[in-house]
Every structure is written in structure tokens, then in C-alpha cells.
Amino acid sequence: MIRKILIFVVSIVIPVLLAQLPIFPLVVELREITETGESLLQEWTFVSLPEFYDSARFAQSGWLESTWNNYLVLAVLNHVGLILVFFMARSILNRVLLKE
């Protein structure tokens, strides 16, 4: 029973720690307004999940609807990745620690 609790706790801790690493894709849009007109530049970068949420909040309040939709798609993909890491960690730990 203690091993199962340990497996669950470690399986939760691993995705939480991974969320702090700059491994999540983010589309950064830059607007430049000059005398000749406006230009929009997009750039891919990798950030941690808290930074992703900060950028998403800013995009929701100040950018185009299409930009917000991009953030939503990336958020879903990032969270699906973390959920898969949880289940993979739990599976690996089950195999290693519950050998009887």
C-alpha cells in the first residue's frame, strides 16, 4: 500500500517539476507600427508553463482572436503532454517498484 501511494506521489511530482522547465512551445507575436504601416511577426520559443499562462492572459486581453485560438491549441497540447508523462511515470514506477 505504501508503494502505491509513493508511486502516485512521484507520478504527480514529475509533471509538476517538468512544468517549471522551459520545454513548452509558445508562439510570440510582435506588432510593429511604422510610418509605412503595421507588420506582424511570429516567432516560436520555448517557455515554462507559468510563463505560458502569463503570455496567454496577455494575448487574451490584447491580441487578435486568432492569436488567442493558437494559445488555446498549444495549451491543450502542453497539458496532454503532461498527462502522458504522468501515466508513463506511473507505469514505469509500477513495473520497477511492484515486482513481486
N, C-alpha and C positions, 0 to 999 in steps of 0.2 A: 504494500500500500504506500509506503514512504517513497519507494522508487517511482511509482506512478505519479505521485504529487511532484516529485523532483523533476521528472520528465516534462510535466505540464508547465512548471515554473520556468525551467530552462528554455522550453519551446516558446514561451511568451517573451522572455528576456532577449533572445536572439533577434527577433524582428524589431523590438524596441531599440536595441543598440544599432541595428542596421539603419533604422530611420534617421539616426543622427549623422550618418555618413553622407558625403556629397556624391551619391550614386544615382539620383533620380533625375530623369531628363526634364528639362524646362525650356519652353520657347520664350525668349525675351524679345519683345517688340520695342523698337526705338523709333520715335517720331522726330523728324527734323523739319522744322519750318524755316524756310529761307524766303528771300525776296522773289525767287522764281517759282515757288510753290512748296508743297508739302511732300515729303517722302517717308516711306515706312520701311524699316529694315527689320528682318527677323534673324535671330541668332539662337542656336542651340547651346545650352550649357547644362551642367550637372550640379544639382544642389541637394541639400538635406531636406527632409520632409517639412520641418518647421519653416525653412526658407521658402519652400514651395507654397505653403499656405499663406505666408506673408505676400508673396507675389500674386497669388490667386485673389486675395482680398483686394489688392490694389487694382488688378485687372478688372475685377467685377465692378468696381466703382468708377473707373476712369477710362476704360478702353472699349473697343467695339464688341458687339455681341459675338462675332466670330472668334475673337481672342478668348473670350470667356468660355466658349464652347471647346476650344483647344485645351484650356486648362482643365475642364471637366473630364475630357477624354484621358488626358495624362494622369489625372488624379485617380481615375478608375484603374488604369494600367498599373500605376505605382502601388495601389492598395492590393490589387490581385497578386502582384509580385510578393508583397509582404505576407499575404495569406498563404501562398505557396511555400514560402520559406518556413512559416510556422509548421505546416504539415510535413514538410521534408525533415525539419529538425526533429519533430516528434517521432516520425517513422525511424529515423536513424538512431535516435536515443532508445526507442523501444527495442530495436534489434540488438543494440550494444548492451544495454543495462538489464533487459528482461530475459537474457539467455538462462534457461534453467535446465 
